[in-house]
Amino acid sequence: MAVNTVKSDKLSEKQIEYMKLISEIMEIRKRGEKPLAFVRTYGCQQNVADSEKIKGMLSKSGFDFTEEPENADFILFNTCAVREHAEDRVFGNVGALKNIKRRHPQILIALCGCMMEQEHVANRIYKSFPFVGLVFGTHSLHHFPELMYSSLVNGKRVFERGNDDKKIYEGIPTHRDGNFKGWLPIMYGCNNFCTYCVVPYVRGRERSREKDVIVSEARDMILSGYKDITLLGQNVNSYGKTLENPVSFAQLISEIDSIDGDYWLRFMTSHPKDCSKELIDAIAQSKHISKHLHLPFQSGSDRILKAMNRHYDRKKYLDIISYAKEKIENVSLTSDIIVGFPGETYEDFKETLSLIREVEFTSLFTFIFSPRAGTPAEKMDDPISAEEKSKWFQELLDVQEEIAAKRCSSMVGKTEKVLIESVKEKTGELNARTSGNIIVELNGDKDLIGTFQNAKITSARNWILKGELV
């Protein structure tokens, strides 16, 4: 089914007017020379990209930004619902805002994002945090100015969630947090319904942006000096299937790769069931696409993969990895793993360990299973104790640490192209990153931040390389 994409020219006129009205209101309500907004983002890179759009609309509404909530006239938390720990952090940090609201009654406190699309969370916010004046979900971002204006003018709490109109809205202003690393969403939502995952319920169904819009935005970022661009989607491998004129993800990244410039192109997150040979070939033949494939396998056990509703088995996953290793020189492989899924036995877990040893990943993102309200896995029998799961988790970390140390040691003596990203405040060392997404620490001038350099690898730790500029 084709996506009905709403263009920005008609959509944004009403919201631009609300931004102007907010600017006039905040001229009266501000506490300093200019109204200040504090925006905190939890969770994935998609949330970061959403926050950059919210900050873009705030900037158009006359706001500057602060890192201190005490100084803000507007406070917003963009929330994550993927794991219980993230939710607990949000509730704790929102509770701490009560004292700020007491000291400065005129400030507006808002919550948005995935957590707010869950009814039980919205109800808890409404009952337990009366000082929160604005709550909206992931599907309401395109008319955030209207919601904010309503809250400011009426002085009443505004709650909006669950209004997915299955459209994509273009033309929302963006205030990017960085000037050489940037996020570029290519699609929203997910159709996979893995039994442990809440994303399809809070983000909606898959909706792809038009290819020409994405390519144009990528070109603008490259011309503006961005060196590291990451394409975002809950499952980028299924990009383009819902467009009126379907386009494959491999076709999209190949077209972006053809843009002249000195930059790296990355993407996340890939689902193994949709990872094609066409995509791997596109990476192998590219000039700019990072030689790094993040492909979450979650479990090495076919029985658990079926219970997770992942739509692939161990053999298919390993076939993809084998093809990637064959075609992409020095490919860096990373993945996600869930330990202790309901019904998982130690024998299942050992299959995960054996897969890790066979593939030899550069690094892993590992999590102990966290039940999410409303997902099928929440109701599955889960007889293994938290203590036992923690033992498995540590065993996994020990295995991966050994593999990562071996991988990093093999790079000593080689010269790598790296992007200088930041400087360590305590030591003055520079943090850099390879195309394969491995961190390199080296000495150098902080003026090099945001530039590509060549670094000779001089030593290795378990996860991090040491190097010197060449």
NUKOLNU-504669 format. One record per residue: residue number from 1; y, z, x of N, C-alpha, C in turn. Coordinates in steps of 0.05 Angstrom, whole numbers. Layout:
num,npy,npz,npx,capy,capz,capx,cpy,cpz,cpx
NUM,Y,Z,X,Y,Z,X,Y,Z,X $
...
***
This chain:
num,npy,npz,npx,capy,capz,capx,cpy,cpz,cpx
1,-24,0,17,0,0,0,25,0,18 $
2,44,-18,13,68,-20,29,86,4,25 $
3,101,11,46,120,32,44,146,22,33 $
4,158,36,15,185,29,5,206,42,23 $
5,215,28,43,233,40,63,262,38,52 $
6,275,61,50,303,62,41,321,59,64 $
7,338,39,64,356,34,87,379,53,87 $
8,392,55,109,413,76,113,439,69,100 $
9,445,44,96,471,36,87,478,48,60 $
10,459,49,41,464,60,15,457,90,14 $
11,436,97,28,427,125,27,448,145,37 $
12,461,138,59,476,159,73,505,162,63 $
13,515,144,46,543,147,37,548,173,24 $
14,530,181,6,533,206,-9,532,230,11 $
15,513,229,29,510,251,48,533,252,68 $
16,544,230,76,567,230,93,591,244,80 $
17,593,239,53,615,253,39,610,283,39 $
18,585,291,35,579,320,36,585,331,64 $
19,580,316,85,586,325,112,616,330,115 $
20,632,312,104,661,316,106,670,341,91 $
21,658,345,67,665,369,51,657,395,66 $
22,633,394,79,624,418,94,644,423,116 $
23,653,402,130,672,405,152,698,419,142 $
24,707,412,118,731,424,107,726,454,100 $
25,703,460,89,696,487,82,694,505,107 $
26,681,494,128,677,510,152,703,514,168 $
27,723,497,164,749,502,176,760,529,167 $
28,753,536,142,763,561,131,744,584,138 $
29,718,579,139,698,601,142,692,607,172 $
30,700,589,190,692,593,218,704,619,230 $
31,690,630,249,699,654,262,714,649,289 $
32,709,626,300,722,619,326,739,594,323 $
33,743,581,346,760,556,346,746,534,330 $
34,720,534,331,704,513,318,679,525,306 $
35,670,516,283,645,527,272,622,522,290 $
36,605,542,294,582,541,312,556,543,296 $
37,536,527,305,509,528,293,489,536,314 $
38,470,552,306,447,560,322,422,548,310 $
39,408,531,324,383,518,313,360,525,332 $
40,340,538,320,315,544,335,292,529,324 $
41,277,516,341,254,499,333,228,511,342 $
42,209,513,323,182,522,329,163,498,326 $
43,141,498,342,120,479,337,122,453,353 $
44,114,431,340,109,406,354,134,390,360 $
45,130,368,375,152,351,382,164,337,357 $
46,148,333,336,159,322,311,180,341,300 $
47,175,367,302,196,386,293,221,385,310 $
48,217,381,336,240,378,354,256,353,346 $
49,243,331,340,257,307,331,271,312,305 $
50,259,326,286,272,333,261,297,350,266 $
51,294,369,284,317,387,290,340,370,302 $
52,334,350,318,355,333,329,370,318,307 $
53,356,311,286,369,298,263,387,318,248 $
54,376,342,244,392,363,231,417,369,247 $
55,414,371,273,437,376,291,457,352,290 $
56,446,328,286,463,305,284,481,307,259 $
57,469,316,237,484,319,212,504,342,214 $
58,496,363,228,514,386,232,538,378,250 $
59,532,362,270,554,352,287,574,336,271 $
60,563,319,253,581,303,236,596,320,216 $
61,586,344,212,599,363,193,618,382,208 $
62,624,376,233,644,390,248,634,413,265 $
63,608,416,268,597,438,283,593,432,313 $
64,598,452,329,587,453,356,563,472,356 $
65,550,475,379,525,490,379,526,513,399 $
66,511,534,393,510,557,409,481,566,413 $
67,476,579,436,449,590,441,447,619,433 $
68,469,630,422,470,658,414,473,660,383 $
69,453,669,369,455,671,340,478,690,331 $
70,484,709,347,506,728,341,533,714,338 $
71,536,691,352,562,677,352,563,655,331 $
72,540,650,317,538,627,299,550,632,271 $
73,560,610,260,569,611,232,546,600,214 $
74,527,586,226,504,576,212,479,579,230 $
75,458,591,219,433,596,234,411,582,219 $
76,395,566,234,372,552,222,348,554,239 $
77,325,561,227,299,561,240,283,538,228 $
78,274,520,245,256,498,237,228,506,243 $
79,211,510,223,186,525,226,161,508,229 $
80,140,520,238,114,507,242,92,522,227 $
81,74,507,214,53,520,199,25,515,210 $
82,23,504,234,-3,495,245,-20,519,253 $
83,-8,541,263,-23,564,271,-11,590,261 $
84,-28,609,257,-19,635,246,1,648,264 $
85,-3,646,290,15,659,309,44,649,306 $
86,47,623,302,73,611,299,87,622,274 $
87,71,625,252,83,636,227,92,665,232 $
88,75,681,245,82,709,250,108,712,266 $
89,111,694,286,136,695,302,160,689,285 $
90,157,670,266,180,663,249,188,686,232 $
91,168,699,219,175,721,201,188,744,217 $
92,178,749,241,190,770,257,218,764,265 $
93,223,739,273,250,732,282,270,729,259 $
94,260,721,236,277,720,212,286,748,204 $
95,267,767,205,273,795,199,295,806,216 $
96,296,797,242,316,807,260,344,796,254 $
97,346,775,237,372,764,230,387,781,209 $
98,372,800,197,384,817,176,409,831,186 $
99,407,842,210,430,857,221,454,839,227 $
100,448,814,236,470,795,241,484,789,214 $
101,469,785,193,481,779,167,497,803,157 $
102,488,827,163,502,851,155,529,853,169 $
103,529,846,195,554,847,210,573,824,203 $
104,561,801,196,578,777,190,568,765,164 $
105,577,776,141,566,768,115,571,738,108 $
106,591,726,121,598,698,114,580,678,126 $
107,563,685,145,545,665,157,524,656,137 $
108,515,632,141,493,621,124,468,619,141 $
109,446,631,131,420,631,145,401,612,130 $
110,388,594,145,371,574,132,344,572,146 $
111,324,565,131,297,560,141,288,533,131 $
112,275,517,148,265,491,140,238,486,154 $
113,227,462,149,203,454,164,177,459,149 $
114,155,457,163,128,456,151,121,482,136 $
115,129,505,146,123,530,132,135,531,105 $
116,158,519,102,172,520,76,160,503,55 $
117,142,485,63,127,468,43,103,483,31 $
118,98,507,41,76,523,30,87,543,10 $
119,76,542,-14,87,558,-36,86,588,-30 $
120,64,598,-18,62,627,-13,83,636,8 $
121,90,618,26,111,625,46,138,625,33 $
122,144,605,17,170,604,3,174,628,-15 $
123,153,636,-28,154,660,-45,160,685,-29 $
124,147,687,-6,151,711,10,180,712,21 $
125,190,688,29,218,687,38,237,696,15 $
126,232,686,-8,249,692,-31,250,721,-37 $
127,226,734,-37,224,762,-44,232,782,-22 $
128,224,775,3,227,795,25,251,791,42 $
129,264,767,41,287,761,59,310,751,42 $
130,323,768,26,344,760,8,369,749,23 $
131,372,755,48,395,745,64,392,716,73 $
132,369,704,68,365,676,74,376,660,50 $
133,396,643,55,410,630,33,401,602,27 $
134,386,589,47,379,561,43,350,557,54 $
135,333,546,38,305,540,46,299,511,37 $
136,289,494,55,281,467,47,258,458,64 $
137,241,441,52,217,431,66,222,405,81 $
138,200,394,92,201,371,109,210,346,94 $
139,207,345,68,214,321,53,243,321,44 $
140,258,341,51,286,344,41,306,339,63 $
141,297,333,87,315,330,110,337,310,105 $
142,331,288,91,350,267,87,374,275,70 $
143,372,296,54,395,305,39,402,334,45 $
144,397,342,70,405,369,79,434,375,75 $
145,453,356,80,481,362,76,487,370,47 $
146,475,357,28,479,363,0,469,392,-7 $
147,446,399,4,435,426,0,453,447,12 $
148,462,442,37,479,461,50,506,464,36 $
149,517,442,27,542,443,12,539,460,-14 $
150,517,456,-28,512,471,-53,511,501,-47 $
151,497,508,-25,495,537,-19,522,549,-11 $
152,538,534,4,564,544,12,583,547,-11 $
153,583,527,-29,603,527,-51,595,546,-73 $
154,570,547,-81,561,563,-103,555,592,-96 $
155,551,597,-70,544,624,-61,517,633,-71 $
156,501,614,-80,474,621,-90,453,611,-71 $
157,430,624,-72,408,615,-55,397,588,-65 $
158,392,570,-46,381,544,-52,353,541,-40 $
159,334,536,-57,306,532,-48,297,504,-57 $
160,287,488,-39,277,461,-47,252,455,-30 $
161,230,449,-43,206,441,-29,189,423,-47 $
162,170,409,-36,151,394,-52,162,369,-65 $
163,184,358,-55,195,334,-68,190,309,-52 $
164,165,304,-44,158,280,-28,160,255,-45 $
165,179,238,-39,182,213,-53,169,190,-39 $
166,154,196,-17,138,176,-2,155,154,10 $
167,180,161,17,198,141,29,205,149,57 $
168,216,130,72,227,136,99,256,131,98 $
169,272,149,109,301,147,108,311,141,136 $
170,325,119,139,337,111,164,367,118,164 $
171,379,117,187,407,120,190,417,149,191 $
172,398,168,194,406,196,197,417,200,225 $
173,441,211,229,451,214,256,434,233,272 $
174,432,228,298,415,244,316,432,256,339 $
175,428,282,343,441,296,365,418,304,385 $
176,413,287,405,391,291,423,396,314,442 $
177,374,329,447,377,353,464,378,345,493 $
178,366,322,501,366,314,529,380,287,532 $
179,385,280,557,398,254,562,381,236,579 $
180,357,244,587,339,226,601,310,227,591 $
181,304,248,575,278,250,561,283,251,531 $
182,270,234,516,276,233,487,251,228,470 $
183,254,236,445,232,233,425,240,210,406 $
184,220,194,399,225,172,381,203,171,359 $
185,208,182,336,187,182,314,182,153,305 $
186,156,146,302,149,120,292,136,121,265 $
187,128,145,256,114,148,231,115,177,223 $
188,109,182,198,108,210,188,83,213,171 $
189,74,238,169,52,245,151,25,238,164 $
190,4,245,148,-24,241,158,-43,237,135 $
191,-62,219,139,-82,214,118,-110,225,125 $
192,-112,239,147,-139,246,158,-153,270,145 $
193,-138,290,137,-148,313,123,-171,326,139 $
194,-167,331,164,-185,348,179,-186,375,165 $
195,-210,387,163,-214,410,146,-198,435,155 $
196,-190,435,180,-175,459,191,-145,455,190 $
197,-135,431,182,-108,424,187,-91,424,162 $
198,-67,435,164,-49,437,141,-29,414,140 $
199,-28,397,161,-7,377,163,-5,358,139 $
200,-28,346,129,-24,328,106,-12,341,81 $
201,-15,368,79,-5,382,56,25,388,59 $
202,35,391,84,63,398,88,80,374,97 $
203,67,353,108,81,330,117,77,305,100 $
204,58,306,81,53,284,64,35,263,76 $
205,33,240,62,16,218,71,30,201,92 $
206,14,185,105,24,168,127,46,148,116 $
207,67,147,131,89,128,126,99,117,152 $
208,97,92,157,106,80,183,134,69,181 $
209,149,72,202,175,59,203,172,30,210 $
210,191,13,202,189,-15,209,191,-19,239 $
211,175,-38,249,173,-43,277,200,-50,290 $
212,215,-68,277,240,-77,288,260,-54,291 $
213,259,-35,272,277,-12,274,270,6,298 $
214,244,10,302,235,26,324,241,13,351 $
215,236,-13,353,241,-27,378,271,-27,385 $
216,288,-30,364,317,-29,368,326,-2,378 $
217,315,19,366,322,46,374,313,52,403 $
218,289,42,410,279,45,437,297,31,457 $
219,305,7,450,323,-9,467,350,6,471 $
220,360,18,450,385,33,452,382,57,471 $
221,359,71,469,354,94,486,352,85,515 $
222,338,63,520,335,53,548,362,45,559 $
223,379,31,543,405,23,553,423,47,557 $
224,418,70,543,433,94,546,424,111,570 $
225,403,102,583,394,116,608,370,134,605 $
226,356,132,582,332,149,578,310,138,596 $
227,297,157,611,277,150,630,249,156,620 $
228,246,173,601,220,182,591,222,184,560 $
229,209,165,547,211,163,517,183,167,506 $
230,181,186,487,155,192,475,156,184,445 $
231,138,166,438,134,157,410,118,179,395 $
232,128,186,372,116,209,357,104,200,330 $
233,82,213,324,69,211,298,46,229,296 $
234,38,238,272,15,255,270,-11,241,279 $
235,-11,214,276,-33,198,286,-22,170,293 $
236,-11,168,317,2,143,324,-17,119,324 $
237,-43,124,328,-62,102,329,-65,87,302 $
238,-57,100,281,-59,87,255,-31,75,246 $
239,-13,74,265,14,63,259,11,35,247 $
240,28,30,228,32,3,217,14,-5,195 $
241,-6,11,188,-25,4,167,-12,4,139 $
242,9,19,136,22,21,109,46,3,106 $
243,52,-13,127,75,-31,125,68,-56,108 $
244,88,-68,96,83,-92,80,71,-114,97 $
245,80,-116,122,68,-134,141,55,-117,163 $
246,30,-110,161,17,-91,179,20,-99,209 $
247,24,-79,225,27,-82,254,10,-61,267 $
248,-4,-68,289,-20,-48,303,-2,-32,322 $
249,-12,-8,329,3,8,348,4,-6,375 $
250,-18,-19,383,-18,-34,408,4,-55,409 $
251,8,-69,386,29,-89,385,56,-77,388 $
252,60,-53,375,86,-40,377,92,-32,406 $
253,74,-18,419,80,-8,446,83,-32,466 $
254,68,-53,461,71,-76,479,98,-89,476 $
255,109,-89,452,136,-101,448,157,-83,461 $
256,154,-57,458,173,-39,471,171,-42,502 $
257,146,-44,511,141,-46,540,155,-71,552 $
258,159,-91,536,172,-116,546,202,-113,550 $
259,214,-91,541,242,-86,545,247,-80,575 $
260,266,-94,587,273,-89,615,284,-61,619 $
261,279,-50,643,290,-24,649,271,-8,666 $
262,281,15,676,265,33,692,260,58,675 $
263,237,58,663,230,80,644,200,83,641 $
264,192,105,630,164,110,622,163,112,592 $
265,142,101,581,137,103,552,112,119,547 $
266,114,140,532,91,157,525,87,157,495 $
267,65,170,486,61,173,457,43,196,451 $
268,46,207,427,28,228,418,32,230,387 $
269,11,238,372,-15,245,382,-35,223,373 $
270,-55,218,389,-75,198,383,-100,211,369 $
271,-111,197,350,-136,205,338,-158,187,348 $
272,-180,199,358,-202,183,369,-213,162,350 $
273,-214,168,324,-226,149,305,-211,122,304 $
274,-185,122,312,-169,98,310,-161,88,338 $
275,-172,100,359,-164,91,386,-180,66,393 $
276,-167,43,395,-180,17,398,-179,8,427 $
277,-197,-11,433,-197,-24,459,-171,-40,463 $
278,-160,-50,441,-135,-65,442,-113,-46,453 $
279,-113,-21,444,-92,-2,454,-96,4,483 $
280,-121,9,491,-126,15,519,-119,-9,537 $
281,-125,-33,528,-118,-57,543,-88,-59,546 $
282,-73,-52,524,-44,-54,525,-33,-34,546 $
283,-44,-10,547,-35,9,567,-41,-1,595 $
284,-65,-12,599,-74,-21,626,-56,-44,636 $
285,-47,-61,618,-32,-85,625,-2,-81,626 $
286,7,-57,619,36,-52,615,51,-46,641 $
287,77,-49,640,94,-42,662,105,-14,660 $
288,109,-4,636,123,21,631,107,43,618 $
289,85,36,605,70,56,590,56,75,609 $
290,59,101,605,47,121,622,17,118,623 $
291,6,121,646,-23,120,650,-36,147,643 $
292,-29,156,619,-38,182,610,-46,179,581 $
293,-70,188,575,-81,186,547,-88,214,537 $
294,-72,223,518,-78,249,505,-95,243,480 $
295,-120,250,480,-139,243,459,-155,267,451 $
296,-146,282,431,-159,307,423,-187,303,412 $
297,-206,317,424,-234,314,414,-242,339,398 $
298,-229,362,401,-232,386,386,-259,401,389 $
299,-281,386,390,-308,398,394,-327,377,405 $
300,-345,386,423,-365,368,434,-390,366,417 $
301,-391,381,395,-415,382,378,-412,364,354 $
302,-431,346,350,-430,328,327,-430,344,300 $
303,-445,365,300,-447,381,275,-419,393,268 $
304,-406,403,288,-379,415,283,-358,393,277 $
305,-360,370,291,-342,348,285,-344,339,256 $
306,-368,338,246,-372,331,218,-360,352,199 $
307,-364,377,206,-352,399,190,-322,398,191 $
308,-311,388,213,-282,385,216,-271,361,202 $
309,-289,342,193,-281,317,181,-265,299,200 $
310,-275,297,224,-261,282,245,-268,252,245 $
311,-289,243,232,-295,215,229,-302,201,256 $
312,-312,215,275,-323,203,299,-344,223,309 $
313,-361,214,327,-381,232,339,-377,233,370 $
314,-393,249,382,-390,252,411,-393,226,426 $
315,-413,210,418,-417,184,432,-393,166,430 $
316,-382,163,406,-359,146,403,-336,155,420 $
317,-332,182,421,-310,192,437,-314,186,467 $
318,-339,190,477,-344,185,505,-343,155,511 $
319,-350,138,492,-347,109,496,-318,101,500 $
320,-300,113,484,-272,108,487,-262,117,515 $
321,-270,140,523,-262,151,549,-273,133,572 $
322,-298,125,569,-309,107,590,-294,81,592 $
323,-286,70,570,-271,45,570,-243,49,582 $
324,-230,72,576,-204,78,587,-206,82,618 $
325,-226,95,627,-229,99,656,-235,73,670 $
326,-248,54,657,-255,28,668,-230,11,670 $
327,-213,12,649,-190,-7,648,-164,4,660 $
328,-159,30,658,-134,41,667,-137,55,693 $
329,-125,44,714,-129,56,740,-117,84,742 $
330,-132,103,752,-124,131,756,-113,143,729 $
331,-126,136,707,-117,147,682,-119,177,681 $
332,-99,190,670,-99,219,667,-106,225,638 $
333,-127,241,634,-137,247,607,-132,276,600 $
334,-121,281,577,-117,308,566,-127,309,538 $
335,-130,333,528,-142,336,501,-136,363,488 $
336,-143,365,463,-141,391,448,-169,400,441 $
337,-173,426,441,-199,438,434,-194,462,416 $
338,-210,464,396,-211,488,379,-237,503,385 $
339,-234,528,392,-257,546,398,-262,564,374 $
340,-288,566,366,-295,585,345,-289,574,317 $
341,-293,548,312,-290,537,285,-312,550,268 $
342,-306,555,242,-326,568,224,-353,555,226 $
343,-373,572,231,-401,562,233,-409,553,261 $
344,-390,552,280,-397,544,307,-414,565,320 $
345,-435,556,333,-453,573,349,-447,570,378 $
346,-459,587,394,-456,584,423,-468,558,433 $
347,-489,549,420,-501,524,428,-481,501,423 $
348,-467,502,400,-446,482,395,-424,483,416 $
349,-417,507,423,-395,511,443,-404,500,470 $
350,-429,503,477,-438,493,503,-437,463,504 $
351,-439,450,481,-435,420,480,-406,413,486 $
352,-388,430,478,-360,426,485,-356,428,515 $
353,-368,449,527,-366,452,556,-378,429,571 $
354,-400,418,561,-413,396,575,-396,371,573 $
355,-382,367,551,-364,344,548,-341,346,567 $
356,-330,371,570,-308,375,588,-316,369,617 $
357,-340,377,624,-350,372,652,-354,342,656 $
358,-363,328,635,-369,300,638,-343,283,640 $
359,-323,290,625,-298,274,625,-280,282,648 $
360,-279,308,655,-261,318,676,-232,313,669 $
361,-222,327,648,-195,324,639,-175,335,659 $
362,-152,324,660,-130,334,677,-121,361,667 $
363,-118,364,641,-111,390,629,-119,390,600 $
364,-120,414,588,-128,417,561,-109,436,546 $
365,-106,431,520,-92,449,502,-113,463,485 $
366,-117,488,490,-140,502,478,-131,524,458 $
367,-145,526,436,-137,545,415,-162,558,403 $
368,-160,583,397,-181,596,380,-174,590,351 $
369,-195,583,336,-191,575,308,-173,595,293 $
370,-154,583,278,-135,598,262,-136,588,234 $
371,-146,603,214,-148,593,187,-121,589,174 $
372,-118,566,161,-93,559,148,-97,558,117 $
373,-79,571,103,-81,573,74,-81,546,61 $
374,-100,541,43,-102,516,29,-119,495,41 $
375,-130,500,65,-148,481,77,-177,488,71 $
376,-195,468,71,-223,474,66,-235,494,86 $
377,-227,493,111,-239,511,131,-233,541,126 $
378,-211,546,111,-204,573,105,-226,587,89 $
379,-241,572,73,-262,584,56,-290,582,68 $
380,-292,571,92,-318,568,104,-327,595,116 $
381,-354,600,116,-365,624,129,-359,623,158 $
382,-350,647,168,-342,649,196,-353,674,208 $
383,-379,675,214,-392,700,222,-387,709,250 $
384,-378,692,268,-374,699,296,-349,717,299 $
385,-352,739,313,-329,758,316,-307,746,333 $
386,-283,757,330,-260,749,346,-265,756,375 $
387,-279,777,380,-285,785,408,-303,764,421 $
388,-324,755,407,-342,735,418,-327,709,423 $
389,-310,701,404,-295,676,407,-277,678,432 $
390,-266,701,437,-248,705,460,-264,702,486 $
391,-289,710,486,-307,707,510,-312,677,515 $
392,-318,662,493,-322,633,495,-296,620,506 $
393,-274,628,495,-248,617,503,-243,620,533 $
394,-249,644,543,-245,649,572,-264,633,588 $
395,-289,629,579,-308,613,593,-298,584,595 $
396,-287,574,573,-276,547,573,-253,545,593 $
397,-235,564,594,-213,564,612,-222,563,641 $
398,-243,579,647,-254,580,674,-265,553,683 $
399,-279,539,664,-290,513,671,-268,493,676 $
400,-248,493,658,-226,474,661,-209,479,686 $
401,-206,504,693,-191,511,717,-204,499,742 $
402,-230,501,742,-246,490,765,-242,459,766 $
403,-243,446,743,-240,417,742,-212,409,750 $
404,-192,424,739,-164,417,745,-158,420,775 $
405,-169,441,787,-165,446,816,-176,423,832 $
406,-200,414,824,-212,391,837,-195,366,834 $
407,-185,361,810,-169,338,804,-143,338,821 $
408,-130,361,821,-105,363,835,-109,360,865 $
409,-130,372,876,-136,371,905,-140,342,914 $
410,-151,326,896,-157,298,903,-131,282,906 $
411,-108,292,897,-83,278,899,-67,285,924 $
412,-76,305,939,-62,313,963,-62,290,983 $
413,-39,284,994,-36,263,1013,-26,237,1001 $
414,-27,235,974,-18,211,960,12,212,955 $
415,24,189,951,52,188,943,54,179,914 $
416,68,194,898,70,190,870,99,185,862 $
417,103,167,843,129,164,830,132,187,810 $
418,154,202,812,158,225,794,186,224,781 $
419,188,237,758,214,240,745,223,269,749 $
420,246,272,762,256,299,766,267,310,740 $
421,257,333,730,263,342,703,281,367,703 $
422,278,385,722,294,410,720,293,424,747 $
423,308,446,748,308,462,773,301,491,765 $
424,285,504,782,277,532,778,301,550,786 $
425,309,567,768,333,584,774,327,603,797 $
426,303,614,798,297,635,818,294,623,846 $
427,280,601,848,273,590,875,290,566,883 $
428,303,553,863,318,529,869,301,504,873 $
429,274,507,869,256,484,871,260,466,847 $
430,255,440,851,256,421,830,229,418,816 $
431,229,416,790,205,409,775,205,380,768 $
432,184,366,775,181,337,770,155,332,755 $
433,152,308,745,128,301,730,119,273,737 $
434,92,270,740,81,243,746,78,228,721 $
435,71,202,723,65,185,700,41,197,685 $
436,23,209,700,-1,222,687,4,249,676 $
437,30,257,675,38,282,662,30,307,678 $
438,29,305,704,23,328,721,49,337,734 $
439,53,364,734,77,376,745,75,377,776 $
440,98,369,788,100,370,817,125,387,824 $
441,122,407,841,144,423,850,152,414,878 $
442,178,411,882,188,402,909,216,411,914 $
443,225,410,939,252,417,946,270,393,945 $
444,294,397,936,313,375,934,338,384,920 $
445,358,366,919,384,372,907,381,369,877 $
446,393,388,862,392,387,833,406,363,821 $
447,422,349,837,435,324,827,414,302,822 $
448,390,306,832,368,287,827,356,289,800 $
449,363,310,785,351,313,758,358,289,741 $
450,337,279,728,341,255,711,336,229,725 $
451,326,230,750,322,205,765,292,204,774 $
452,283,179,778,257,175,790,259,177,820 $
453,239,190,832,237,192,861,208,188,869 $
454,203,184,895,176,183,906,171,210,919 $
455,148,221,913,141,247,925,113,246,937 $
456,111,255,962,85,257,975,73,284,969 $
457,48,284,958,35,309,950,25,323,975 $
458,34,348,979,27,362,1003,6,384,999 $
459,4,395,975,-16,415,969,-20,417,939 $
460,-41,431,930,-47,433,902,-55,461,894 $
461,-46,469,871,-57,493,858,-74,484,835 $
462,-83,503,818,-101,495,797,-89,475,777 $
463,-64,478,771,-51,461,750,-27,446,761 $
464,-17,454,784,9,444,793,7,433,822 $
465,21,412,827,21,400,854,47,409,868 $
466,45,410,895,68,414,912,73,388,926 $
467,99,381,930,105,356,943,131,357,958 $
468,136,335,972,162,332,986,173,304,981 $
469,199,301,978,211,276,973,207,257,996 $
470,201,232,989,197,211,1010,221,192,1009 $
***
